[in-house]
Each structure stands twice: as C-alpha cells, then as structure tokens.
Amino acid sequence: MLIGARRTFLRRMPVREIASDIGLVIPGRQSYNGKPHMDKRIGVVLVVILVELAFRLVYSTVSLPVNPLFFTLLVRLVETLIILGLALRLSGVSARSIPREIAIGAGIAAALGAVAVLGDAASRTFLHRDALRLLIGRQEVADPVLFFLVGCVIAPFAEELFFRGILYSWLRQRMRMIASIVVSALFFAGMHGFIAPVQLVGGLIFAGLYEWRGNIWAPYTVHAAANFGIWVLPWLYPSW
C-alpha cells in the first residue's frame, strides 16, 4: 500500500521537480526561481578572473616572442576549459536543440546587421554623418585566418560561457532581470578595457537573448556575427 501511494505521488509530481530533487538538469530554458544556493559559479568567476589577470600580467611584464592573437587564443582556451571542467552543467551549454538555437541567433544577427547598415545609410543621407564610422574603425589584420578563429569563434564562445552562462545566471538568482542584464553588460563592456557603447549595447543584447533562450547558443551566434561584422564592414565601405 505504501508502494502504491508513493507511485501515485511520483506520478503527480512534475518531471522537472523530481529531477531538481535528485540533482539532475533538464536541457532547455533555465529557471531562476527559488532561493539562491551555493554553487560552483562564484568560484568559477573568481578563478577565471585570476587567470585573466595572471595572463595579462605576464604579457605586460615579460617580453614573449609570441603573436598577440595566439596569446589571446591560449588565454580563451584555458578559460573555456576551466569553465567547462568545473561547471559544465551550470555554463548554459544545455539546450533542447543547439542547431535551432544557432538558427535563431543567426536570424537575429542578420536583422541587427540590417538595422545597423540601414541606420548608417540614413545618417549619411539626412545627417551627412557616418554613424558606423564614429563607432568602429578598420582593423589592420596580418593573419586573417587566426584573427577569424580567435575573434569570431573562440573568444565569443569563452565570453558567452563566462558572462552569460556563469555570471549572468548567478546574478539572475539574486537580482531582477533588468538589473542582472545591466550589471552583466557593464562587466562585459569593462572587460574590453573601457565601457564603449558598442560593447555595452552588445552586452545588453547578449544578456537579453540568454534570458529569453536560457542557453548560450543564440547569444554566442549573435556575438560571433557581430565581431565578424565589426571587422569586415569597414572594408566594404570604399570611403571609410
């Protein structure tokens, strides 16, 4: 009789509630409800920050015969391995369909790119100013393949793991949505040296996408496409 009652109780419990009780994570949208609990994310944040600072200190104080892009690639790979090794289930990589999330990100990236180009065209026509030229400049690249690998593939992935998968989800359990988006975007923009408008807006968009989709794949796709556009677009304008 007790066994029958237990079976009836389990049938009435939601699957996600049962999974949560036994410590499993079901891929899909991330839930931010419930009381914040100690997890690995704050430890991962501290470790990644220390690793970043250590690499920057070494690079600024020791004369290393190494390509700066290759050095950045090494740093981002180390940080990615740390995050995935210490907090894989908490990093935002789980999704019901990764190809679908990437497709959603690609569609959003295309829409944002169209808005940027049309906005620039409007500013040229009506204001006689190049809006995009004020925000981004041409980047002289000696090794386009390495630059693409670092700036448009590896670095965006590592940054999405850290800033959205780990940091944003940790903030979201402790703060309201808007506050979490703004704070994580400020951290993201500040990581680039100073809080520039392009990085700040990007941080807001990426965090908003993570809030919507519950995983890193859509924001990663938009992030990678944005980096590619910032690199390539100035070279497509003959008068840049």
N, C-alpha and C positions, 0 to 999 in steps of 0.2 A: 504493500500500500504506500509506503514511503517512497519507493522507487517510482511508482506511478505518479505520485504527487510531484516529485522532482522533475519528471519528464514533462508534465503539464506546465510547470513553472518555467522550464527552459524554453518550451515552445512559445510561451507568451513574451519572453524577453527579446528585445531587438538584437539582431545579429551583432551590430556594432557595439552594443553594450556588453554582450558576452565577451567579444574579442577584447574590449578595453579591460575587462576584469582580469583576463588571463595574460594581458601584456602584448597582444597582437596589434598590428597596424594594418588596416584595410586600405589599399590604394584608393585614391580619389581625392575629393575635397577635404581639406584639413579643417578640423573643428577647433575653435578657440574657446569653447565653452568650458566651464568648470574651474575649479580652484587651481591656480598655478602650483606646480610641483617642481621639486628639484630634478633637473635632468642634466644631460651632458652638454647642452648647448652653451651655457655660460662658460664652462670650462673650455670648450672648443673655441669660443670667441677670444678668450684670453690667450690660448696657445697660438692661434693664427696671428693675433696682433703682435705677440712676442716674436714669432718667426718673421713677420714682415719687418719689424723694427730691426731685428738682427741682420737680415739680408741688406737692408738699406744702410745700416751702419758699416757693414763690411764693404759694400760697394763704394761708399763715400770716403772711407779711410784707407782702404787697401787698393793699390793700383793693380787691377786684374786685367790680363790680356784676353778679355772676353767681350764678345758683341753684346751691347746693352739689351738688345732684343732677346738674345739667347739667355741672358741672365734673368730677364723678366719671365721667360718661358719656364726656366728652372724654378723660380720662386712660386709661380702659379701652380705648377705641377705638384710641388711639395705641399702647398696649402690644400690643393684638391685631395691629395692622398690622406692628409690629416683629417679633413672633414669627413670623407667617405669612410675612413678607417675607424674613427671614433664615434661618429653619429650618423651612420648611413640611413637608418630609419627615420631620423629627425631632419634630414637635409633637404626634403622636398623633392626627391627624385621619383617617388612613387606616383604613378598615375594610371588610370584605367586604360588609357590608350596614348602612348607617347607620340605616335605619328599624328593623331588627331590634335594633340596639344601643339605640336610643332606647326601643323597646318593653320591652326587658329592664330598662332603667333605670326606666321608668315603673312596672313591676311591683314592683321593689324599693322604690321611693319609696312606693307605696301600702302595701306591707307594713310599712315602717318607720313610716309615719304611723299605721297601725292600732295598732302596738305602743306608740307614744307616747301615743295617746289612751286606750287600754286601761290602760296603766301609770298615767296620770294619774287615771283613774276608780278604779283600785284604791287609789291613795294617798289619794284623797278618802274612800273607803269605809272603809278599815281603819286608816289613819293620821291621818285628819282633816286632811290637809295637801294643798295643791295643788302637786304636783311640778312641773308645767309652769310654773306661775306663779313659782316660785322661779328658773327658768332663763331665761325670756323674759318680756318686757313688751310692752305696747301701744306701737306706733309711730304717732305723730301724723303723718299724711302730707297735705300741702297739695295735691299733684298726684299722684293715684293712678296715672295713665297713665304719667307719667315715672318714678315710683318702680318700677312693674312692669317697664318697659323696662330700667331700669338694674339694679335689684336682682335681678330674676328672669330676665333674658335675657342682657344684655351682660356684666355683671360676672361671673356664674358661668362664662361661656364663656372670658373672658380669664383668669380664675383657674385654670380647668382646663388651659388651654393652658400656662400658666406652671408651676403647682405639680405637675401630674401629667405633662403631655406633655413638658415640658422638664426641670424639676428632678428629679422622681421617677425618670424614665428614666435620667438622668445618675447619680443616686445608686445606682440599681439595678445599674449596671455595675460599681460599686465596693464595694458593701456587700451583705450578705444581705438577704433580703426583709423580715423583721421590722424590722431596723434602718432600712432605707430608708423603710418605711411610717411608723415613729415619727418619724424626723428630718423627713421632708417634712410630716407633720402638725403638728409643733412650729413649723416655719417658717410654715405656713399659719395656725395659730392666732395666732402672734405678729404676723403682718401686720395683724391686726384691732385691734392696739393693746395687747392683753394676752392671755395664754393662758387663755381662758374655756373651761369644759367643753364647751359646745355646739360651738364652733369646733374644739376638739381632737378630739372624737368624730367630727365631720363630716370632718375631715382624715384620720382613720384609715379611715373608711368609703370615702371617695372614692379614697384610695390603694389600698385593698384591691380595689376594683372595677376600677381601672386595671390592677392586677397580674393580675386574673382575665381581663379582656376584652382588654387590650392596646391600647386606644384610649380617647379622652376622652369618647365619646358617652354611655355608661351613667353614669359619674360626673357628667357635666355635667347629665344629666336629673335625677338624684337631688339634685344641688346646687341646681338651679333650683327644683325642687319643695320642697326644704327651706326655701329662702329665702321662697318663697311661703307655706308653712305657718306659718313663724315670724311673718310679717306678718299673716296673716289669722286664724289660730287664736285669738289673744287676743280678737278682736272677736266670735267666735262664742260665747264664754262670757259669759252675762249677768251673772255675779257677779265678773268679772275685775277 
